[in-house]
Amino acid sequence: MNRIMIVTGGSRGIGAATARLAAAEGYAVCISYLRNQPAAEAVVREIAQAGGKAMAVAADVAVEADVLRLFERVDAALGRVTALVNNAGILERHMRVKEMDAGRLSRVLAANVIGSFLCAREAVRRMSTRHGGSGGAIVNLSSAASRLGSPNEYVDYAASKGAIDTFTLGLAKEVAAEGIRVNAVRPGVIYTDIHADGGEPGRVDRVKSAVPMLRGGQPEEVAKAILWLLSDEASYSTGAILDVSGGR
């Protein structure tokens, strides 16, 4: 069976690392991106030059029509998806809850929670043995923030990842008998561009002393955990949340 993966938010950071590793392991990969087409095309080009198969599709996972188009493009170009990595997510500038407005909260929850629901829905419709599929696996990207709360920085982001933890547990039980495994990876502080979105590009170096391993993580370290959960080596794991956080 062809192995076909969708990685949302795959133009940078953990998503790009996951796409590269998946292609090296034989997956045909589609990455979605929101705005940065050059970065997405660079990842696709790198995979192709290494002998892999990849494509990129512009899609806002918070927009249902975009999610439908993303999966339809993959259906037509690669075939029925067998692995989904719900990686796309956003955070906004550091502030306390008392300063947050409804617009910010809507943006964060739409991208981080609703987007993961919509993409998982489309994946389940294609993977489920109840719908003629051959099964598959989903990995949701949570965050250690869901356990820590991120006070004074982005409680809204942390709360959205808490929702992802619960979503993972519920969906895993819902589709376990339909050939689909659903797990989550919960990264800690990782060297990616998302910290610049929060207004502090150097955040990892500021907080790494609070990590028991005394360092920030690399995107590839998270990608390896994601690929393991998607693989047959994790065939009896569903509803699991794997911390990749240096012990924090």
Secondary structure by P-SEA (a helix, b strand, c coil): cbbbbbbccccccaaaaaaaaaaaaccbbbbbbccaaaaaaaaaaaaaaacccccccccccccaaaaaaaaaaaaaccccccbbbccccccccccccccccaaaaaaaaaaccaaaaaaaaaaaaccccccccccbbbbbbbccccccccccccaaaaaaaaaaaaaaaaaaaacccccbbbbbbbbcccccccccccccccccccccccccccccccaaaaaaaaaaaacccccccccbbbbccccc
